[in-house]
Each structure stands twice: as C-alpha cells, then as structure tokens.
Amino acid sequence: MKKITILFILLLTSCFTELSHQVSLSNEYQAGDTYMQIRLRGTVRLVNKKINHLRLSELSGLAWSEDDKILYAISDDGNLFHLRPQIVDNTLVGVNFITAFTLSNKKGKKLKYRDSEGLSILNGANGIIGDSELIISFERKPRIARFNPKGKLLVNYTLPPVLKKKKFFYNNNKIFEAVTVHPKLGVITAPELPMRKNKIRPSLKNHKHTIYALDGKSWSFPAFPVKNSSIVAMEYLQDGSLLILERAYVSIYKPLIITLRQLWLETMETKQVAVFNNHLGWQIDNFEGLTHHQGNYFFMVSDNNDISLQRTLLTYFEFPVQNKI
C-alpha cells in the first residue's frame, strides 16, 4: 500500500519527475533501515536546473521553517532557494521548487562578497507565518549576517576580535561553513579548519575543532577522523547538545568520510551518530548542509561543486536524540 501511495503522488507531481529523482546511498542499507544511531528515510538527487534564472547548484546550507513549511537552501554563489520537500510515510520521495533569490544588500543590490556557506533560522517555529529570518555565514571574508527570506540583508553581526580578520583563518576558503542558533548562547559558529597561531597554519595530523559564540567564548574538541577533517554544518538539538556534520576528503584515492557526531558543550563529550565512508559502499557526495525538520527528523544536502560528475543529494534521516552515555 505504501508503494502505491508513493507512486501515485509521483505521477501527480510533475516537479518530482523533472527536478528530483529518488536514489539510494547504499546497496546494503535502504530507506527505512537503521544504520548506527540513525534510520535512513530516503534520498533524492536534485537536477541542475534554473529557478528564477538561478541555477540550483553548490548547495551548502539548509534551514527549515516549520511555520511556512519551506526548506531554505543557500548556494556558494549567494543564491537562496525555497524548496518544499515531499514526504510520504516518513520517507522523502521528491522536492517541489518554489522560488529563488540572489542575496542583496539593504539597497537591494547584489552582495559584493557572496561566498555563502552556513545557514540557520530565527522565528521558524513560533507559530507566526512570514516572520522568519535567515542567518547566513560566509567564506572569503569573515561575515555572519541576518537576511529576510527574499535574501535582503537586515543586519551584520559583530564578530569577536579573534574572528574578524582573514589572516587568522587557515585560509580564505576555510572560514565559516557552520552556523546555528543556541537558545542561551545565541549565534554560534565554527571555522571549517583550525585557526592560525602566530600566522602559522596548524597541523591537520591531530587537530581540534573550535566552536565560537559571538561574545568570544569558545569550545574545542578533537576532529574525527583527524586528518583533513572539516566542520561543515551544525544544528542545535532539543536536549541541549549539537549535531555536528564533518567531512574528511583528501583525494580521489583516499576515502570521502562524512560523519555525524553529537557534542555536549558543557563537557565536550562526543558520540558518533553515523559515519559514511565511500570506500565502504556508501554512495555519498560532498555533504555540507544540515537542518532539523520535525520531531526526530533531519535533512542533509551535498554540494556538487558545480561539477557534472558530482551530485546534489538531499537526504532525510531520523535521529531519536538521546542523552549522553
């Protein structure tokens, strides 16, 4: 009966067949199967098409508005997409594409620096339709700002001194990939790789990640796996912990490893939630975006780097949040 329902909806919704296709991340694990601490709930490949003349490519951040039922996605090139995922029997089966905007300044002109990476949301679940605001973090130039859903700049956040200058970061392309909102700490962020010390790049052999609040407080914890592991997204969880998305990639001859870990800032304890290794049968791609959906459900998206050989994958999974062991 479930298969019939899914097929019926796919036939009725032409957007599905044109712009998204169901795929599997593994031959061994299918939608509905449990892997480590999560349950897989479907993956779709988004076709590289234009929406409002903006190409759906290089998606690096996600944010869900429960009030508006919109999944926001930001691209590296500063394009903001409004998506509506189609979920049947707790399984992602397709995506409707609503509209898209290019990030602009307060005067409505295109942002000069638009290497947008991280995405989070304010007022996304307060019961009021239409008042959501988006928090976006950037690379190339250290910046975190708040925008309206049409991509217009509202305000730039003031960064602590340690995060203000490009020279403090590992390099210009390793700045703010991850941003989220903590109910007590406010906006928190994490550089993709460790900061420089005395203008010297730290070794990536056994490095630590650091999370920063905008008041300058910071928390550090070991990377996993250590070599070349980057923080690319994070999401606040209802139990007070963070869900961290890490990516480790060296070359086509080495494994691409995507890791989900749970982190408690009070103790800096971590717990592995799921580890995906493309040398162990996982047909993954460059996952960079993460957001909570509803209840125990989450979305994760991959950045195709605007390369035809890579894929934009939107995956859905269930993670019953548990307290630390």
Phi, psi and omega in degrees: 000319180298318180297321180295318180298315181296315180296322180297316180293322179297322180290325182285332187253098185295333180301325181300308187290332182275323191240354177210146181226136177290135178224171178243143177274350184201147173281338182271322183246128181244173178303130183102343180278150176266134176227121185052241184263002183241165171242125180291135183230030173105148179222139174235147174263126180270129182284144183283082181241170178261138174236123186053038179070013179246127186282132179282097185202157176056045179287128186233352180211150180227151172206136182253131171258110179292325181293317183265352182056045180237134171261113178273140177225133180250142178255163178301333184269012176079029175255132182251120183252141174255118183239154174231103180291145178253117185237126180235127181052046179061024180234133177285122182242348181179180182218133169265142180255123187264298182197179180205151180220154171264137180301137183226162176278188184294340179268000178088006178267151180306139176298141179291317178250116187233029179279072185278140186228304184264152182215135174216180188219147171244146178060030181277347183214046179256008178085004180247123180281133171092005181250014180293147173231146186250135176257124185235134177250155190230159169250184183071310176227122183301120184197137170227129186217163179250135184231159171275170184296349175265008175085013180270133182296134175255311181198146172266136176281148175276123182270149173294156184309322184295340184252005189278330189249141181301326185295343180281344187266162181306312167198177186294342181260012181231050184259251187259091174277331190238138175208143175207174180245124177258133185298335180256323185267347184079214181289128175233151185216170178213128171298150181298319177231164183302153179287158175289155172233121183054041178068010181254130176293134178288155176290143177262010181291322184211056191269170177240150172267155177227133176256137183238139166268161183286351174270003177100348177296149181215158181219130182242148180206154183296141176286160176216134336295159195294317188287119174064023180278130183243144168277123182242346177193158173205155185217133177288137180251157186295341178270004178096354178270180176241145170260117186255131175255121180241149179230132177237116181217131179245307180197174180294345180269351179247156182296143164270120183239120176252127185234136169252126178228148175263135184230134175252115184294328183297324184242349184062023174282146177232155176220133178290131178259313177199142178231121181247123183236120184288351173272358179242028172096357179275125182268063186266174174224200189279073183292129183225340185246146184210139173205151173283143178256273180219143177057240181261019188252145184220155171249151175219138184230150179253148177264119182276004179056019181057036179242132185296334181283346178258167186235149169265107183250128172252117182243152185235133180214160180250130179224098175292107185297129181238153174290161181297151181281000000 
